[in-house]
């Protein structure tokens, strides 16, 4: 697998472990995003290592199991632990490279999504006071509920759907119904 990783994804930092205990230690030190584990490892088997990884960081890492054992119970446990792929040895180099490439693409997509969500949340927090001021101004100027909702829709506040941007208690206290 190491040669396949080096060839197909040379930018990836490759960490290798001789046994499950070392794999877990390396995981704790480096928090890799992609983890390939063999079921047949000394100390802790690959499923035990993945179970411990999940206990540490949930599903933050993409887990892959590689094994020569074609036992249904191993596959069930792997699925329960949320593995991306359960690969049987001897796995073709092309298959491993494709699985790795897919995982890298998924991680890039997830990272981009998190960054975009973070920017949107930051923008929302910046704009929220302005949106609240607009709502208050309309309420104080005597706007009807339909006018307020229409204005909010024109301003592209998609989160408005028969609700105002203020707590309903505040609206009721203002006399606006």
N, C-alpha and C positions, 0 to 999 in steps of 0.2 A: 504494500500500500504506500509506503514511504516514497518509492520511486515514482509511482503514479501521481502522487500529490506534487512532488517536486517538478515533474514534467508538465502536468496539466494545469497546475495553479502555483507557479513558482513564487508568487508574492505572499503566499500563506506561510506563516511561521509554523513549522512542524515540530511537535513534541512527541517523543516516544517513551513508552514505559515498558518495563520488563514484567510487571505484575499489576494486579488491581490496586494494591496499596500505593504503589508509585504513581499510577494513573490518577488516583484520587488526590494525592499530594500535588501533582502537576496541575490538576484542574483547579484546586484551591489557590495555587500561586498565580496562575495565568488566566483563569476564567475564559478558556477558548470558546468560540462560538460554534465550532464543529468538533464532534467527538466520534471517532471510530473505535469500537471496542470489539474484541473477540470474546465469545462466551467462555472459551477455555483459557482462562488466565489464572496463574497461581495467586494465592492469598484471597482475593475477592474475584469472582468471575465477572464477566462484562455486564451482566444484568444487575449484579449487586452494586457494581461501581455506578451504573446509570441510575439506580434507585437512590444511591447516596448523593449523586449529583443533583437529582430532582429535589431531594430534601434540602439541599444547599441553595439552589437558585431556580427552582421551578423548571419551566421549560425554556429558559433563556438560551440554552445551547441546543443545537440540532444534533440528535443522537442517532448513530448508525450502528447496527450490530452485524458483525461478520462472523460466520460460524460454519463449521463442517457438520454440525448436528442439525438434522432435519426433523426435530421434534416439535410437534404442534404446541406442547406446553411452553417451550421456549419462545415460540412466535407469539403466543397469547400474552405472555409476560412482557415481551418487548412492546407489543401494541399497547398494553396497559401503561407502560412507562412512556409512551408517546414517541417511539422511535420514528424517524423519517423513513428508513428502509431497513429491512431484514435481509441481508445478503448471504447466500449460501456459497461456501467454498467448493470448488475453486471459482471465484468470481472473475469474470473477464475484465481485463484492464479498462476496456471501453465502457463497461457498465459502471465501474467504480468512478472513472473520470466523469461520466455523465451525471451520476448521483452527486458527486462533489460539486460539479459546475452548477447544477440545479440548486444545491444548498447555498452556494455563494450568491447566486442571483436572488434567491429568496431573502437572504440576509440583507443584501443591498436594498431590496424593495422595502423590507421592514424598517431598515434604518432611515430611508428616505421618508417613509410614512410617519415615523416618529418625529423626525425633524419638521416635517410639514405640519403635523398636529401641534407641535410645540410652538411653531410660529403663529399658527392660527389662534391658539389659546392666548399667547402673548398679545396678539393684535386685539382679540376680544376684550381682554382686561384693560387695554389702553382705550378702546372705544366705548366701553360700557358706560362710563360716566357721561359721555356725550349723548349716548342713546337715552339714558335716564333723564337728562336735562331736556331733550326733545319731547319726551313723553310728558314730563311735568309741565312744560310750556304749553303744550296742546291741551292738557287737562285744565290748567288755570285759565286758558283763553276760552274755555267753554266748549271745546270740540266734542262732538258726539262720538260714541264708542266706535261706530262704523268708520267715521272720518279718521279716528286715531288708528284703527287697524289698517285702513287703506294707506295712510301715510307710512306706517311701519312697513307694510308690504312693498311700497314704492322704494323705500330706503333699503330694500333687500335684506330685511331681517328674517331669514328663513325660519328661525326658531319661534316666530310668532304664528300661532294658530288658535285664534279665539282666546288669546291670553294677552295681557299687556306686559310691558317690560318691568312693571312694578308689582309688588305683592298685592293681591286682591284686597287685603285689609286696608292698605294705604288708599286704594282707589275708592273703597266704600267710605272711608273716613272723609275723603275729599268731597263726597256728595256726587260723584260721577258714577253713573250706572249704565 
